[in-house]
Amino acid sequence: MSGAFRRYAASTLSYQLARLAVALWAKFRREYLHALDAHLGGLRDDGYGRPEERIYWERFEQLVVRGASDRGEVRVQSRALVSWDFDIDEGVLRTLTEAEFLAALRAATSDLLADYRAQLTLLQDEVLGMGLPKWFRTEAVQGVRNG
């Protein structure tokens, strides 16, 4: 990005970041499943199995997570980490240095991943009955709502 950073339009960079996130997630997921397959000696697709697994995956596919940089100039949203949208305030690419922008982008995506982990844990507990203590669920819900 170094030479081209100042020439980007926020909308163009947002679009390119979304495409990059989709590609990175697909590559991670593909390699993860390949490693899991190798470790387990072959994965088999037997459908959803138990009814609660079907419910879990249906709700997982609709999971919307969000993140924002500390000052809110960079925001990101994803559905199940499969589709991504980045929103960069107009003018940010002219006022922040490249390093400052990358720090804001890193903060927004870290915030999103924290929201993802919290919502995923709550979903697993709700549907699969992990038995999380009430205080944990309350704090996790607070984090999701404040995120």
C-alpha positions as CSV (number, residue, x, y, z in Angstrom):
1,M,0.0,0.0,0.0
2,S,2.9,2.4,0.6
3,G,3.1,4.3,-2.6
4,A,-0.6,4.1,-3.5
5,F,-2.0,4.7,0.0
6,R,-2.9,8.4,-0.5
7,R,-4.4,7.8,-3.9
8,Y,-7.0,5.4,-2.7
9,A,-10.7,6.4,-2.4
10,A,-12.3,5.1,0.8
11,S,-14.9,3.2,-1.2
12,T,-12.4,1.5,-3.4
13,L,-10.2,0.4,-0.5
14,S,-13.3,-0.8,1.4
15,Y,-14.3,-2.9,-1.5
16,Q,-10.7,-4.3,-1.9
17,L,-10.5,-5.1,1.8
18,A,-13.8,-7.0,1.7
19,R,-12.6,-9.1,-1.3
20,L,-9.3,-9.8,0.5
21,A,-11.1,-10.8,3.7
22,V,-13.4,-13.2,1.7
23,A,-10.3,-14.8,0.0
24,L,-8.3,-15.1,3.3
25,W,-11.2,-16.7,5.1
26,A,-11.8,-19.2,2.3
27,K,-8.1,-20.1,2.2
28,F,-8.0,-20.5,6.0
29,R,-11.2,-22.6,6.0
30,R,-10.0,-24.8,3.2
31,E,-6.6,-25.4,4.8
32,Y,-8.2,-26.0,8.2
33,L,-10.5,-28.7,6.8
34,H,-7.6,-30.3,4.9
35,A,-5.5,-30.5,8.1
36,L,-8.5,-31.8,10.1
37,D,-9.2,-34.4,7.4
38,A,-5.5,-35.5,7.4
39,H,-5.5,-35.7,11.2
40,L,-8.7,-37.7,11.5
41,G,-8.0,-39.9,8.6
42,G,-10.9,-38.7,6.5
43,L,-13.9,-36.6,7.1
44,R,-17.3,-37.8,6.2
45,D,-20.3,-35.7,5.5
46,D,-23.2,-37.3,7.3
47,G,-25.4,-34.3,7.2
48,Y,-26.3,-32.5,10.3
49,G,-26.7,-35.5,12.5
50,R,-28.7,-34.4,15.6
51,P,-31.5,-31.8,15.2
52,E,-29.6,-29.3,17.4
53,E,-26.7,-29.5,15.0
54,R,-29.0,-28.4,12.1
55,I,-30.3,-25.5,14.3
56,Y,-26.7,-24.6,15.2
57,W,-25.5,-24.4,11.6
58,E,-28.6,-22.6,10.4
59,R,-28.1,-19.9,13.1
60,F,-24.3,-19.8,12.6
61,E,-24.8,-19.0,8.9
62,Q,-26.8,-15.9,9.9
63,L,-24.4,-14.8,12.6
64,V,-23.6,-11.1,12.0
65,V,-20.5,-9.7,13.8
66,R,-19.2,-6.1,13.9
67,G,-16.1,-4.3,14.8
68,A,-14.8,-0.7,14.9
69,S,-11.5,1.1,15.4
70,D,-11.0,2.9,18.7
71,R,-12.2,6.3,17.2
72,G,-14.8,4.6,14.9
73,E,-13.2,5.8,11.6
74,V,-13.0,2.2,10.3
75,R,-15.9,-0.2,10.8
76,V,-16.2,-3.8,9.6
77,Q,-19.1,-6.2,9.5
78,S,-19.3,-9.9,8.5
79,R,-21.9,-12.6,8.2
80,A,-20.4,-15.8,9.5
81,L,-17.0,-14.6,8.4
82,V,-18.0,-15.5,4.8
83,S,-19.1,-12.1,3.6
84,W,-17.4,-8.9,4.7
85,D,-18.1,-5.2,4.5
86,F,-15.7,-2.5,5.4
87,D,-16.7,1.1,6.0
88,I,-14.0,3.8,6.0
89,D,-14.9,7.4,6.9
90,E,-14.3,9.8,4.0
91,G,-11.1,11.8,4.5
92,V,-9.5,9.3,6.8
93,L,-7.0,8.2,4.1
94,R,-5.9,11.9,3.8
95,T,-5.7,12.6,7.5
96,L,-4.1,9.4,8.9
97,T,-0.7,8.1,8.0
98,E,-0.5,4.6,6.5
99,A,0.7,3.2,9.8
100,E,-2.1,4.9,11.7
101,F,-4.7,3.6,9.2
102,L,-3.3,0.1,9.5
103,A,-3.5,0.3,13.3
104,A,-7.2,1.4,13.0
105,L,-7.9,-1.4,10.5
106,R,-6.2,-3.9,12.9
107,A,-8.3,-2.6,15.8
108,A,-11.5,-2.9,13.8
109,T,-10.9,-6.4,12.7
110,S,-9.7,-7.5,16.2
111,D,-12.9,-6.0,17.6
112,L,-14.9,-8.0,15.0
113,L,-13.1,-11.2,15.9
114,A,-13.8,-10.7,19.6
115,D,-17.5,-10.2,18.8
116,Y,-17.4,-13.3,16.7
117,R,-15.9,-15.4,19.5
118,A,-18.4,-14.1,22.0
119,Q,-21.4,-14.6,19.8
120,L,-20.1,-18.1,18.8
121,T,-19.7,-19.1,22.4
122,L,-23.2,-17.9,23.2
123,L,-24.7,-19.7,20.2
124,Q,-22.9,-22.9,21.2
125,D,-24.1,-22.7,24.8
126,E,-27.7,-21.8,23.7
127,V,-28.1,-24.5,21.1
128,L,-25.7,-27.2,22.2
129,G,-26.0,-26.8,25.9
130,M,-22.4,-26.1,27.0
131,G,-23.6,-25.2,30.5
132,L,-21.9,-21.8,30.8
133,P,-22.4,-20.1,34.1
134,K,-25.0,-17.3,34.1
135,W,-22.3,-14.6,35.0
136,F,-20.3,-15.6,31.9
137,R,-23.3,-15.4,29.6
138,T,-24.3,-12.0,31.1
139,E,-20.7,-10.6,30.6
140,A,-20.6,-12.1,27.0
141,V,-24.0,-10.6,26.1
142,Q,-22.8,-7.2,27.5
143,G,-19.7,-7.4,25.3
144,V,-21.7,-8.3,22.2
145,R,-24.2,-5.4,22.9
146,N,-21.4,-2.9,23.6
147,G,-19.3,-4.0,20.6
